[in-house]
């Protein structure tokens, strides 16, 4: 598995992964939303703010981040490749791209949402702390903060 900054030529494989995981991400329900996500990913790639885990040309993991805002914006791993520490490797790589000393935030499902069990456990394992409750794409979420 190779963890690297995503390149424009990775976009089609990235979108194959998105088709597999879209049901677990609010805001990716429609074809229009997926087209918007594709455009967003290409923008992040241009800004060197997209990371992918590549295996034999396939994208097994995808991460978007904002260096400017110190935010982990999006993180997904192919269900067939979970529990192989891919998400951890991508987050570690992201941290090398971020400003040292700036706290990093991410939002995920709230505690009461079954969709958030694995993600919340993952962020807590990486020493993110629970933060404020908020909403994204009409979905109740909670912010997690990594103190640096």
C-alpha positions as CSV (number, residue, x, y, z in Angstrom):
1,X,0.0,0.0,0.0
2,X,1.4,3.4,-1.0
3,X,0.3,6.5,0.8
4,X,0.8,9.7,-1.2
5,X,-0.6,13.0,-2.3
6,X,-3.3,12.3,-4.9
7,X,-2.8,13.2,-8.5
8,X,-5.3,14.1,-11.2
9,X,-4.9,10.7,-12.7
10,X,-6.2,9.1,-9.5
11,X,-9.6,10.7,-9.8
12,X,-11.4,7.9,-11.5
13,X,-10.2,5.3,-9.0
14,X,-11.0,7.7,-6.2
15,X,-14.6,7.9,-7.5
16,X,-14.9,4.1,-7.7
17,X,-14.1,4.1,-3.9
18,X,-16.7,6.9,-3.4
19,X,-19.4,4.8,-5.1
20,X,-18.6,2.0,-2.6
21,X,-18.8,4.2,0.5
22,X,-21.3,7.0,-0.5
23,X,-24.2,5.5,1.6
24,X,-22.2,6.3,4.8
25,X,-21.5,9.9,3.9
26,X,-24.3,12.6,4.1
27,X,-24.1,14.8,1.0
28,X,-23.2,12.1,-1.5
29,X,-26.7,10.7,-2.1
30,X,-27.3,12.0,-5.7
31,X,-25.4,11.8,-9.0
32,X,-25.2,15.6,-8.8
33,X,-23.6,15.4,-5.4
34,X,-21.1,12.9,-6.6
35,X,-20.2,15.1,-9.6
36,X,-19.7,18.0,-7.1
37,X,-17.5,15.7,-4.9
38,X,-15.4,14.9,-8.0
39,X,-14.9,18.6,-8.7
40,X,-14.1,19.2,-5.0
41,X,-11.5,16.4,-5.0
42,X,-9.8,17.8,-8.1
43,X,-9.6,21.2,-6.4
44,X,-8.1,19.6,-3.3
45,X,-5.6,17.7,-5.5
46,X,-4.6,20.9,-7.2
47,X,-4.0,22.4,-3.7
48,X,-1.9,19.3,-2.6
49,X,-4.6,18.6,0.0
50,X,-5.8,15.2,-1.1
51,X,-4.1,11.9,0.1
52,X,-4.8,8.5,-1.3
53,X,-3.8,4.9,-0.4
54,X,-3.0,3.2,-3.7
55,X,-2.7,-0.5,-4.3
56,X,-2.3,-1.8,-7.8
57,X,-3.8,1.4,-9.3
58,X,-6.9,1.2,-7.0
59,X,-7.6,3.8,-4.4
60,X,-8.1,1.9,-1.2
61,X,-8.3,5.0,1.0
62,X,-9.0,8.7,0.5
63,X,-8.5,11.7,2.7
64,X,-9.1,15.4,2.1
65,X,-7.7,18.1,4.4
66,X,-7.4,21.9,4.7
67,X,-4.0,23.1,5.8
68,X,-5.4,26.6,6.0
69,X,-8.2,25.7,8.4
70,X,-6.4,22.8,10.1
71,X,-9.3,20.5,9.2
72,X,-9.4,16.8,8.3
73,X,-12.3,17.2,5.8
74,X,-13.0,13.7,4.6
75,X,-11.7,10.2,5.3
76,X,-12.8,6.9,3.7
77,X,-11.3,3.4,3.4
78,X,-12.5,0.6,1.1
79,X,-14.5,-1.8,3.3
80,X,-12.3,-4.7,1.9
81,X,-9.2,-2.9,3.2
82,X,-10.4,-1.9,6.7
83,X,-8.5,-2.9,9.8
84,X,-5.1,-2.6,7.9
85,X,-4.2,0.7,9.5
86,X,-4.7,2.6,6.2
87,X,-6.6,5.4,7.8
88,X,-3.9,5.8,10.5
89,X,-1.2,5.9,7.8
90,X,-3.1,8.6,5.8
91,X,-3.7,10.7,8.9
92,X,0.0,10.4,9.9
93,X,0.9,11.5,6.3
94,X,-1.6,14.4,6.6
95,X,0.0,15.6,9.8
96,X,3.3,16.0,8.0
97,X,1.6,18.4,5.6
98,X,0.0,20.5,8.4
99,X,1.3,23.4,10.4
100,X,2.9,22.1,13.6
101,X,1.3,23.5,16.8
102,X,-2.1,24.0,15.2
103,X,-5.0,21.9,16.6
104,X,-6.7,19.8,14.0
105,X,-10.5,19.3,13.8
106,X,-12.7,16.7,12.2
107,X,-16.4,16.1,12.4
108,X,-18.1,12.7,12.5
109,X,-21.4,11.2,13.5
110,X,-22.7,11.8,17.0
111,X,-22.5,9.1,19.7
112,X,-26.1,8.1,19.2
113,X,-25.6,7.3,15.5
114,X,-24.5,3.7,14.8
115,X,-22.7,5.0,11.6
116,X,-20.2,6.7,13.9
117,X,-19.1,3.9,16.1
118,X,-16.0,2.9,14.2
119,X,-15.0,6.5,13.2
120,X,-15.4,7.8,16.8
121,X,-13.3,4.9,18.2
122,X,-10.7,5.6,15.5
123,X,-10.4,9.3,16.3
124,X,-10.3,8.7,20.1
125,X,-7.5,6.1,19.5
126,X,-5.6,8.9,17.7
127,X,-6.1,11.1,20.8
128,X,-8.7,13.4,19.3
129,X,-11.0,14.8,22.0
130,X,-14.8,15.2,21.7
131,X,-15.8,18.8,20.9
132,X,-18.9,20.7,20.1
133,X,-22.1,19.3,18.6
134,X,-23.0,20.7,15.2
135,X,-24.7,19.8,11.9
136,X,-23.4,19.1,8.3
137,X,-25.5,18.3,5.2
138,X,-28.5,18.3,7.5
139,X,-26.9,15.6,9.6
140,X,-26.2,15.9,13.4
141,X,-22.4,15.6,13.9
142,X,-19.8,16.1,16.5
143,X,-16.4,17.9,16.2
144,X,-13.3,16.1,17.4
145,X,-10.1,18.0,18.1
146,X,-6.5,16.9,18.0
147,X,-4.5,19.1,20.3
148,X,-1.0,19.8,19.0
